[in-house]
């Protein structure tokens, strides 16, 4: 799968509120959708890690943030 296909697939997962993985400059964050607040909640192994808007995650998906990437939970890289 090429980069554009991966981005489209991740955008679909994001808009369908699937759980995702975020690497924020080395900090590994699992994102889960919270219907109550209509945003993603981030969690690391040790603590809560922010509330994330879909718009922000789309910016990350399209590489508008340095040293940060988004992927599906079942993806290796």
N, C-alpha and C positions, 0 to 999 in steps of 0.2 A: 504494500500500500504506500503510495507516495505521500508527501507532506500535505498537499492540499486535501487529499482524501481523508487523511488523519484529522486535519482541522475540521472538516465538515462533519465527520463522525463525532468528534468531541463536542462540537457545537450542538449537535442533536442530543447527545447525552446530557449536556448542560441545560438546554432548554426543556428537556424532559425530566429534569431534576434527579438524574442518576447520581450515585455516589462517585466522587472523583478523588484524585490524588494531586496535590500541589507541592511542588518543591520551590520554596521561597528562599533563594540564596543559601541553599543547603539545609534549611529547616523543612522536614518532611511533615506535611499536614494532610490529614484525611478530611474531605469535605462531605457533609451530608446535608440534604435539604431539610429545612424546618418549615412546615406549612404555617405554623403559628406566626412566624415573623416574615415569611415569604423571602427568605434569603438562605444562603448556605452557612452552616456553622462549621468552623474548622476545629480540629482536635489533633494534638500531637500525642506522642506516647505518654507525655507527662502532664499536659494541661490543655485547657481550651485555647484556641488560637484564632481569635477574631470572628467576626461575622462578615461574610463576603457577599457582595452584590453580584448578580449575574453579569451586569455590565462590566464590572471590574475583571471578572474571570474571562470574559470575552476579550478584553484588552490583553490579558496575559496570554490567552490562547493565540492571538495574532501577534505575539512577540513585541508588544508595546512596553513591556517591563523587562529590564535587564536581569539576568541571572535567575529567572523565574520561569517555570514551565508547568503545564497542566497535562494530565494524562488520565486515561481510564484506570480504574483500580486493577483491572486484569492485564494491563499492558506492562511489559518489562521495562521499557525505556521511553 
